[in-house]
Amino acid sequence: MIRYKLQTSNGGKTGMLARIIVAATICLLGIFDGKCQEPQRDPELKYPEYTCQADDLVISRSEYYDKLRGFWLGQCIANWTGLRTEGLKKTAPFFTDKERAIEPADRISVRHTRFGRRESG
């Protein structure tokens, strides 16, 4: 084991700082050993060589992430929207969008709450 001893005149504060710096350096050297490792490969899978073609479809990661997130959110909303009518009709006629159409309100009522904010309803 390597021991470091610094002569200090400020009550040992520099010694503590030196120990922290040495410990952090050792940890970082252990994590970043300077080698880049190849990703692990499954020996039972085949990894054919691939080169990009001119007609390949290229998708940006951020665009793909946004579309996947939108799809997931849409599925969640559709699931919770349909739960109100799930299992209510076991035989025909089933609910349709035409039967559940939302008509626009003729007027919007506005009332004041006791806190002075307006509330639509």
C-alpha positions as a printed NumPy array, in Angstrom:
array([[  0.   ,   0.   ,   0.   ],
       [  1.266,   3.472,  -0.843],
       [  1.114,   6.054,   1.909],
       [  1.3  ,   9.751,   1.274],
       [  2.28 ,  12.173,   3.978],
       [  2.317,  15.899,   3.447],
       [  3.749,  18.346,   5.901],
       [  1.123,  20.996,   6.487],
       [  0.967,  24.121,   8.519],
       [ -2.783,  24.656,   8.223],
       [ -4.044,  21.966,  10.576],
       [ -4.11 ,  19.003,   8.164],
       [ -6.556,  20.419,   5.632],
       [ -4.071,  20.016,   2.792],
       [ -3.435,  16.414,   3.844],
       [ -7.146,  15.628,   3.624],
       [ -7.385,  17.312,   0.236],
       [ -4.391,  15.331,  -1.008],
       [ -5.988,  12.064,   0.144],
       [ -9.201,  12.921,  -1.684],
       [ -7.302,  13.768,  -4.867],
       [ -5.259,  10.55 ,  -4.695],
       [ -8.375,   8.435,  -4.046],
       [-10.251,  10.085,  -6.924],
       [ -7.288,   9.553,  -9.263],
       [ -7.039,   5.88 ,  -8.353],
       [-10.781,   5.416,  -8.9  ],
       [-10.679,   7.148, -12.265],
       [ -7.678,   5.126, -13.395],
       [ -9.528,   1.968, -12.422],
       [-12.595,   2.974, -14.409],
       [-10.845,   4.413, -17.435],
       [ -8.017,   2.001, -18.045],
       [ -7.37 ,   3.445, -21.503],
       [ -8.693,   0.447, -23.409],
       [-11.714,   0.532, -25.649],
       [-13.392,  -2.829, -25.544],
       [-15.277,  -4.447, -28.385],
       [-18.947,  -4.963, -27.615],
       [-19.676,  -8.48 , -26.455],
       [-20.952, -10.736, -29.201],
       [-23.208, -13.722, -28.818],
       [-21.363, -16.768, -30.183],
       [-24.628, -18.335, -31.386],
       [-25.608, -15.369, -33.588],
       [-24.317, -14.6  , -37.053],
       [-23.064, -11.065, -37.651],
       [-22.935, -10.521, -41.412],
       [-20.852,  -7.653, -42.739],
       [-22.937,  -4.707, -43.928],
       [-22.103,  -1.662, -45.966],
       [-24.477,   1.248, -46.451],
       [-26.312,   1.467, -49.75 ],
       [-27.435,   4.654, -51.491],
       [-31.128,   3.771, -51.13 ],
       [-30.991,   2.926, -47.393],
       [-33.47 ,   4.706, -45.162],
       [-31.645,   6.752, -42.528],
       [-33.574,   7.79 , -39.423],
       [-32.254,  10.176, -36.814],
       [-32.315,   8.916, -33.246],
       [-34.109,  11.995, -31.942],
       [-36.822,  11.762, -34.614],
       [-37.277,   8.043, -33.915],
       [-37.449,   8.733, -30.173],
       [-40.105,  11.431, -30.665],
       [-42.245,   9.205, -32.888],
       [-41.936,   6.21 , -30.576],
       [-42.828,   8.358, -27.571],
       [-45.839,   9.786, -29.422],
       [-46.988,   6.284, -30.366],
       [-46.667,   5.105, -26.772],
       [-48.531,   8.143, -25.429],
       [-51.301,   7.687, -28.007],
       [-51.71 ,   4.052, -27.009],
       [-51.954,   5.026, -23.333],
       [-54.573,   7.697, -24.024],
       [-56.596,   5.359, -26.248],
       [-56.485,   2.645, -23.611],
       [-57.758,   4.913, -20.847],
       [-60.364,   6.497, -23.128],
       [-61.792,   3.112, -24.059],
       [-61.975,   1.816, -20.503],
       [-65.236,   3.716, -19.863],
       [-67.098,   1.685, -22.486],
       [-65.201,  -1.589, -22.247],
       [-67.503,  -4.525, -21.671],
       [-70.745,  -2.492, -21.689],
       [-72.04 ,  -3.992, -24.928],
       [-71.356,  -7.659, -25.466],
       [-73.422,  -7.963, -28.661],
       [-74.32 ,  -5.668, -31.545],
       [-75.012,  -2.756, -31.864],
       [-71.644,  -1.566, -30.556],
       [-70.635,   1.976, -29.703],
       [-69.489,   4.036, -32.66 ],
       [-67.954,   7.471, -32.945],
       [-71.182,   8.744, -34.516],
       [-73.153,   7.85 , -31.389],
       [-70.604,   9.447, -29.081],
       [-70.054,  12.636, -31.085],
       [-69.391,  15.685, -28.969],
       [-71.53 ,  18.642, -29.921],
       [-70.057,  22.113, -29.449],
       [-71.571,  24.053, -26.577],
       [-73.846,  26.991, -27.471],
       [-72.304,  29.137, -24.781],
       [-69.511,  28.878, -22.316],
       [-70.459,  29.623, -18.747],
       [-67.95 ,  31.585, -16.722],
       [-68.226,  31.996, -12.984],
       [-66.006,  33.691, -10.463],
       [-64.641,  31.666,  -7.611],
       [-64.057,  33.044,  -4.157],
       [-60.363,  33.511,  -4.958],
       [-61.175,  35.898,  -7.786],
       [-60.125,  33.534, -10.567],
       [-62.465,  32.796, -13.401],
       [-63.483,  29.231, -13.999],
       [-64.878,  27.865, -17.265],
       [-67.435,  25.168, -17.168]])
